[in-house]
Amino acid sequence: MMRVSGAVEILDDATLKSRLLEDRPWLRDIGISGPDDPGLGVFRVAHGEAYFWTMAWNMQEAEAPRVRF
């Protein structure tokens, strides 16, 4: 499992949301009606860190190698 932490930037971009719906038509199957649907939220984590957690790192998460971005 990849775990990511950092500051979230909310992206309120109708063009991006429309493209998201085109690329992932299954979103309409779960009830998203269009780019203006309040249930559709787009965000990015532009700066932060990530690491991969496995059972080998269980109870040792602080020591798992991190990748900063």
C-alpha positions in Angstrom: 0.0 0.0 0.0 1.3 3.4 -0.9 0.9 6.0 1.8 1.1 9.7 0.9 1.2 12.8 3.1 1.3 16.4 2.2 -0.8 19.5 1.6 -3.8 18.9 -0.6 -4.7 21.4 -3.3 -8.4 21.4 -4.4 -8.7 21.7 -8.2 -11.9 23.3 -9.3 -11.4 23.0 -13.0 -14.4 22.1 -15.2 -12.2 21.1 -18.1 -10.2 18.7 -15.9 -13.4 17.2 -14.4 -14.9 16.7 -17.9 -11.7 14.9 -19.1 -11.8 12.8 -15.9 -15.4 11.7 -16.7 -14.4 10.9 -20.3 -11.4 8.8 -19.2 -13.3 7.1 -16.4 -16.9 6.4 -17.6 -17.5 4.2 -14.6 -17.8 7.3 -12.5 -21.3 7.9 -14.0 -22.1 4.3 -13.0 -21.5 5.2 -9.3 -23.8 8.3 -9.6 -21.6 11.2 -10.8 -23.9 13.1 -13.2 -21.4 15.5 -14.7 -18.5 17.9 -14.1 -20.7 20.2 -11.9 -21.8 17.3 -9.6 -20.9 18.2 -6.0 -19.9 14.6 -5.4 -17.0 14.9 -7.8 -13.9 16.3 -6.2 -10.5 16.6 -7.8 -7.3 17.3 -5.8 -3.6 16.8 -5.9 -0.8 16.4 -3.4 1.9 18.5 -5.1 4.5 18.5 -2.3 4.9 15.9 0.4 6.3 12.4 0.9 5.3 8.9 0.2 6.3 5.4 1.3 5.2 1.9 0.6 3.8 -0.1 3.5 3.8 -3.9 3.6 3.4 -6.4 6.4 7.3 -6.3 6.6 7.0 -2.7 7.8 4.2 -3.4 10.2 4.8 -1.6 13.6 8.0 -0.1 12.0 6.4 2.5 9.7 8.6 5.3 11.0 11.6 3.5 9.6 10.2 2.8 6.1 12.1 4.6 3.4 10.4 7.8 2.2 10.3 9.5 -1.1 9.9 13.3 -1.0 8.2 15.0 -3.9 
